[in-house]
C-alpha cells in the first residue's frame, strides 16, 4: 500500500442492528479519535433496523477529521466475517477492534492506543473486563462464568495467562494482522484471533477496561448458545488446526498416556483415569513432538519397574515429572538447532 495513504490507526467496528447506539458511539469517537491520520471503518453486517441510515446521515454531516468508511454486507454474516471485511479495507499501522454496543468505553480504547504506540515492543493488547478497578456493571453470572472458563481452557491449551479472551476491545500492530488468517465468521472470532496470535509467537498484553453489560432486551446479540459453541472452537483451534506433525504427536501421546491411565483404579475409576490421561496426553502432544514425547514415555515406563502397588503408582508419577522436565530442557537446549523440529 502507498506510504502516503497509510494511516496510523484503523478502527474496525462491526454493526448489526445498533441503531440506538451508533450516534453515542460516534460522539465518543469524536472526543478520543478525531484526527486526520485515523480511519473509522463501520462494517454494516446486514442491519435491518435503520442502522445504515444512521451511519450514512452521520457521514454526510462531515463533522469529523478522521477518514469515515462504511462497508456493507448484503446479509448478516456474523461478527467474525465483519471483522475480516474491515481488515481488508483498512490501511492503518495499528488496528483497533471495537464493538458498537457501548458495553466498552472508547476512552479505554484511546488509552490502549497510546500505550501501544509508545512502546515498539508491544504488538498486541487485549482489553480485559476482569483485571482493573474500573467501573463495571454486570449482573449476568452465567455469561461471566462461561467467559472465565473459556479463558482458563485457552490458557491450559496454549500455555498463556489471559484473563479475558472474549473481550471485544483489542488493538494489534499490522505485523500481527499480516501473519494471521482469520476463518471464523461468528463470535468464535475472539478464540480464532487469540490462538493465531499465540501460534505466531506474539505476546498478548492485557489492559483492564470498564464494562457496562447490555441485556438481551437492549439488543445484546451473544447468547449462552454462543458460549457453548466457544468450547467447540477451543477444541478446534487447539486440536485440529495444526500441522500434520503436531496432530500425529497429539494422537501418539494420547494413546500412550491412555495406556498409562489403564494401570490406575478399578471399574469406573479405571475408565475415568483412562479418559483423564487421554486428555492430558493430547495436551502433551501439543507441546512436544514425537521424539521428546517418547522420552517422557520412556521415563514413565522406567518408573513402572520401581516399587509395588501404590509404590509403583508413586514411582510412575515421579518419573513422569522427571521426564517432562528432561524433555522440556532438551527442547529448549535444541531450540536453535536443526533438530528443533523433532522436539
C-alpha positions in Angstrom: 0.0 0.0 0.0 1.4 3.5 -0.8 3.1 5.2 2.1 1.3 8.5 1.6 -2.1 6.8 2.1 -1.1 4.9 5.2 -3.0 5.8 8.4 -1.7 5.5 11.9 -4.8 3.7 13.2 -7.8 1.9 11.7 -10.7 1.4 14.0 -12.9 -1.5 12.8 -16.5 -1.5 14.2 -18.9 -4.3 13.2 -22.5 -3.1 13.1 -25.7 -5.3 13.2 -28.9 -3.6 14.3 -27.2 -1.0 16.5 -29.4 2.0 15.6 -29.9 3.1 19.2 -26.2 3.2 19.9 -24.4 4.4 16.8 -24.8 8.2 17.5 -23.5 8.0 21.0 -20.6 5.8 19.9 -19.8 8.4 17.2 -19.7 11.1 19.8 -17.2 9.1 21.8 -15.0 8.6 18.7 -15.1 12.4 18.1 -13.8 13.0 21.6 -11.0 10.5 21.6 -10.0 9.8 17.9 -10.9 12.8 15.8 -7.6 13.1 13.9 -6.9 13.1 10.1 -4.4 10.1 10.4 -7.1 7.8 11.8 -9.8 6.0 9.9 -13.0 4.6 11.3 -14.4 1.6 9.4 -18.0 0.7 10.1 -18.9 -2.7 8.7 -22.7 -2.8 8.4 -23.4 -6.6 8.7 -26.8 -6.7 7.0 -28.6 -4.5 9.5 -32.4 -4.1 9.0 -33.3 -1.7 11.8 -32.2 1.6 10.2 -28.6 1.4 11.3 -27.5 2.0 7.7 -29.4 5.3 7.5 -27.9 6.5 10.8 -24.4 5.7 9.5 -24.9 7.5 6.2 -26.5 10.5 7.9 -23.5 10.9 10.2 -21.1 10.5 7.2 -23.0 13.2 5.2 -22.7 15.7 8.1 -18.9 15.6 7.8 -18.3 16.9 11.3 -15.2 14.9 11.8 -11.5 15.0 10.8 -10.9 11.2 10.6 -11.5 9.1 7.5 -15.0 7.8 7.7 -15.7 4.5 5.8 -18.9 2.4 5.6 -18.6 -1.2 4.2 -21.9 -3.1 3.8 -22.8 -6.8 3.8 -26.0 -7.5 2.0 -26.9 -10.2 4.5 -25.9 -10.8 8.1 -22.8 -12.9 8.1 -21.5 -12.7 11.7 -19.1 -10.7 13.7 -16.1 -12.6 12.6 -16.9 -12.0 8.9 -17.4 -8.3 9.6 -14.0 -8.1 11.2 -12.4 -9.9 8.3 -14.1 -7.4 5.9 -12.9 -4.4 8.0 -9.3 -5.7 8.0 -9.4 -6.0 4.2 -10.5 -2.4 3.9 -8.0 -1.0 6.5 -4.8 1.0 5.9 -3.6 1.7 9.4 -0.3 0.7 11.0 -2.4 -0.3 14.0 -5.9 -1.9 14.0 -8.3 -1.4 16.8 -11.3 -3.7 17.1 -14.2 -2.0 18.9 -17.8 -3.2 19.5 -20.6 -0.9 18.7 -22.9 -1.7 21.7 -21.3 0.7 24.2 -20.5 -2.1 26.6 -16.9 -1.0 26.4 -15.6 2.6 26.7 -13.8 4.3 23.8 -11.8 6.2 26.5 -10.2 2.8 27.3 -9.6 2.2 23.6 -7.7 5.6 23.4 -5.5 4.6 26.4 -4.7 1.2 24.8 -3.7 3.0 21.6 -1.5 5.5 23.4 0.2 2.6 25.2 0.9 0.5 22.1 2.3 3.4 20.0 4.6 4.4 22.9 6.3 1.0 23.1 7.6 -0.6 19.9 8.0 -3.9 21.7 4.2 -4.2 22.3 2.4 -5.6 19.2 -0.8 -6.7 20.7 -3.1 -5.6 23.6 -6.3 -7.2 24.7 -8.8 -5.5 26.8 -9.9 -7.3 30.0 -13.2 -6.8 31.8 -11.8 -8.7 34.8 -8.5 -7.0 35.6 -9.0 -3.5 36.6 -10.7 -1.5 39.3 -12.6 0.5 36.7 -16.3 0.9 36.7 -18.3 -2.2 35.8 -21.9 -3.2 35.5 -22.7 -6.9 35.1 -25.4 -8.9 36.7 -25.3 -11.9 34.4 -23.4 -14.5 36.3 -23.6 -17.3 33.7 -22.2 -15.3 30.9 -19.3 -14.2 33.1 -18.7 -17.7 34.3 -18.6 -19.1 30.7 -16.1 -16.4 29.7 -13.8 -17.1 32.6 -14.0 -20.9 32.0 -13.1 -20.4 28.3 -10.2 -18.2 29.2 -8.9 -20.9 31.6 -9.2 -23.6 29.0 -7.5 -21.4 26.4 -4.6 -20.8 28.9 -4.2 -24.5 29.5 -4.2 -25.3 25.8 -1.9 -22.5 24.8 0.3 -22.1 27.9 -1.0 -18.5 28.4 -2.2 -16.5 31.3 -5.0 -14.4 29.9 -8.0 -13.3 32.0 -10.5 -12.4 29.2 -10.1 -14.0 25.8 -13.6 -12.8 24.7 -13.3 -9.1 25.4 -14.3 -7.2 22.2 -11.7 -4.4 22.6 -8.3 -5.3 21.1 -5.5 -3.4 19.3 -3.0 -5.1 17.0 0.0 -3.9 15.1 -0.1 -4.5 11.3 2.7 -7.0 11.6 0.4 -9.2 13.7 -2.5 -9.0 11.3 -0.3 -9.8 8.3 0.7 -13.1 10.0 -2.8 -14.5 10.7 -5.6 -15.7 8.5 -9.0 -15.5 10.2 -11.6 -18.0 9.2 -14.4 -18.0 11.8 -17.4 -15.9 10.9 -19.3 -15.7 14.2 -18.5 -14.8 17.8 -15.8 -17.5 17.8 -13.6 -15.0 16.1 -12.2 -14.0 19.5 -10.8 -17.5 20.1 -9.6 -17.8 16.5 -7.8 -14.5 16.7 -6.1 -15.2 20.0 -5.0 -18.7 19.1 -3.4 -17.5 15.8 -1.6 -14.6 17.6 -0.1 -17.1 20.1 0.8 -19.6 17.3 2.8 -16.9 15.6 4.8 -16.2 18.8 3.4 -12.7 19.5 2.9 -11.9 23.2 -0.5 -10.7 24.2 -0.6 -7.9 26.8 -3.7 -7.1 28.7 -5.3 -3.8 29.8 -8.1 -3.5 32.3 -11.2 -1.8 30.8 -14.6 -0.6 32.1 -17.6 -2.8 31.3 -21.3 -2.0 31.1 -23.3 -5.2 30.4 -26.2 -4.9 27.9 -29.2 -7.1 28.3 -31.0 -9.0 25.6 -33.9 -6.5 25.7 -31.3 -3.8 25.0 -30.2 -5.6 21.9 -27.4 -7.9 23.1 -26.7 -10.5 20.3 -24.5 -13.1 22.0 -26.3 -15.9 23.9 -25.5 -18.9 26.1 -25.5 -20.9 22.9 -22.6 -18.9 21.6 -20.9 -19.6 24.9 -21.2 -23.3 24.4 -20.1 -23.0 20.8 -16.9 -21.4 22.1 -16.0 -24.8 23.6 -16.1 -26.3 20.1 -13.9 -23.5 18.8 -11.4 -24.1 21.6 -11.2 -27.8 20.7 -11.0 -27.0 17.0 -8.2 -24.3 17.2 -6.1 -26.4 19.6 -6.5 -30.0 18.4 -7.4 -29.8 14.7 -5.9 -26.5 13.2 -2.4 -27.9 13.5 0.4 -29.1 11.2 0.3 -32.8 10.4 3.3 -33.5 12.6 1.6 -31.9 15.6 -1.6 -33.8 15.0 0.5 -37.0 14.9 2.2 -36.1 18.1 -1.2 -35.5 19.8 -2.5 -38.9 18.7 0.7 -40.6 19.8 0.9 -39.1 23.2 -2.9 -39.6 23.8 -2.5 -43.3 23.1 0.4 -44.0 25.4 -1.0 -41.8 28.2 -4.3 -43.8 27.9 -2.2 -46.9 28.4 -0.6 -45.4 31.5 -4.1 -44.4 32.8 -5.3 -48.0 32.4 -3.0 -49.0 35.3 -4.8 -46.8 37.7 -8.0 -47.5 39.6 -10.6 -50.2 39.1 -14.0 -50.4 37.3 -15.5 -46.9 36.7 -12.5 -45.3 38.3 -10.2 -47.0 35.8 -12.3 -45.7 32.9 -12.2 -42.2 34.3 -8.4 -42.4 34.7 -8.1 -43.5 31.0 -10.2 -40.6 29.9 -8.2 -38.1 32.0 -4.9 -39.4 30.9 -6.0 -39.4 27.2 -6.9 -35.7 27.5 -3.7 -35.0 29.4 -1.7 -36.9 26.7 -3.3 -34.8 24.0 -2.0 -31.6 25.7 1.5 -33.2 26.0 1.3 -33.8 22.2 0.7 -30.2 21.6 3.9 -29.1 23.3 6.2 -32.0 22.4 6.9 -33.6 19.1 7.2 -37.4 18.9 10.8 -37.8 19.9 10.6 -35.6 23.0 7.2 -37.2 23.8 8.8 -40.6 23.5 11.4 -39.6 26.1 8.5 -38.8 28.5 7.0 -42.2 27.8 10.4 -44.0 28.4 10.6 -42.2 31.8 7.1 -43.4 32.7 8.0 -46.9 31.5 11.1 -46.9 33.6 9.2 -45.8 36.7 6.8 -48.8 36.3 9.6 -51.1 37.4 10.0 -49.5 40.8 8.0 -50.3 43.9 4.9 -52.4 44.3 1.2 -51.4 44.5 0.8 -47.8 45.4 4.6 -47.5 45.4 4.6 -48.2 41.7 2.0 -45.5 41.1 4.1 -43.0 43.0 7.2 -44.0 41.1 5.4 -43.6 37.7 4.2 -40.1 38.8 7.7 -39.1 39.9 9.3 -40.4 36.7 6.7 -38.7 34.6 7.5 -35.4 36.2 11.2 -36.1 35.6 10.5 -37.0 32.0 8.6 -33.7 31.5 11.5 -31.7 33.0 14.1 -33.5 30.9 12.1 -33.3 27.7 11.5 -29.5 28.2 15.1 -28.9 28.9 16.2 -30.9 25.8 13.6 -29.0 23.7 14.9 -25.6 25.0 18.6 -26.7 24.5 17.9 -27.7 20.9 15.6 -24.8 20.1 18.1 -23.1 17.8 19.5 -26.2 16.2 18.4 -28.0 13.0 17.0 -30.8 15.3 14.4 -28.5 16.9 11.6 -29.5 14.6 11.8 -33.0 16.0 11.4 -31.9 19.6 
